[in-house]
Amino acid sequence: MSRRGHIARLVANQQQAQLGSIVAMALALLAARSNPQLAQGAIIGAQAAVVQSQLNFTREMERDADRVGLAILERSGFDVRGMSSFFERLQRATRSFETSAPAYLRTHPMTTERIADALNRIDALPYRQVRDDPEFQFIRTRLIAMQGTAREAVQTFDNGLRQGAYINEAAQRFGLVHALMRNRDYVRAQKELRALRPIAPRLPLIDALEGDLLVASGNLKGAAAFYRTALAEHPRYRALIYDHADLLVRTGQPREALALATDALQYYPSDHRLFFIQARAHADLGRVLAQGRAQAEANVLLGNRALAIEQLQNALRAGDGDFFELSAAESRLRELRAQQPPGKGKGKG
């Protein structure tokens, strides 16, 4: 059920509860003539019933959310069994924060109830084998490499390789290279990357890792040559595009960075990072109007329309564009102002 549906049901539920409370209060006032204690008990009972009704409703909304989440997982092709596993992890992680309050006084269903409900629904679904994406294990180890201190991360992967405690050796070594880079041990990271290459599939994320390592170790010339080769093989992989464009700006090649970002925007027109790359390149080229336009588009995509309007206004004051660029910027500014809700600051100028 949608959020609007929950709100509508909440309003209806509150109205019903208020009606019941009013009736109970009226009866309590009538009873007060003969028995004041009975009246007081009726008032307290009516208030408790309203609170209990609200608690029951919030628990039911959470159950609805779990059911919708499971349906979304199933339709999206994910392994629905992950939902019960997630709740089990949640239970272990929050065990020390659990209260002894009974289930009927909680705003959320107990985690054990959510696990049981998820398992019951999963059992009713037809079995479907869900295969991992080839990149899944690599991304998983990259996330593990970001946990704890850098030295601890290196030790975790070293122990796993030594003991054979891994699902995929290539992914394990991929995580180790990330951990070594965090630890600034670039010499060993390069050695481990060379060991990774022969056993790993041709994945663009491994190319992105090698490019990052070349840059981090100070081999900017080698990194530039590597990015050109890698992008020839994976021309639409955005991590490579971002990193190559960033390197081009850093090494004083803003025109090349601008061309790379502009080409990528034809395929990914809603990518705010590409607009920010454009803005940096235009700034290095001294193009104030073009820089402001790129920054404005990035902020529109990020939902900050007011800042986008301000940036366009400032860019137009510079007046360094030609007639067509100025006209396009003014047209975009009018469009953004028209989209601003009343009272949200449409800017001046």
Secondary structure by P-SEA (a helix, b strand, c coil): ccaaaaaaaaaaaaaaaaaaaaaaaaaaaaaccccaaaaaaaaaaaaaaaaaaaaaaaaaaaaaaaaaaaaaaaaaccccaaaaaaaaaaaaaaccccccccccccccccaaaaaaaaaaaaaaccbbbbbcccaaaaaaaaaaaacccaaaaaaaaaaaaaacccccaaaaaaaaaaaaaaacaaaaaaaaaaaaaaaccccaaaaaaaaaaaaaacaaaaaaaaaaaaaaaccccaaaaaaaaaaaaaaccaaaaaaaaaaaaaaccccaaaaaaaaaaaaaaccaaaaaaaaaaaaaaacaaaaaaaaaaaaaaaccccaaaaaaaaaaaaaaaaacccccccccc
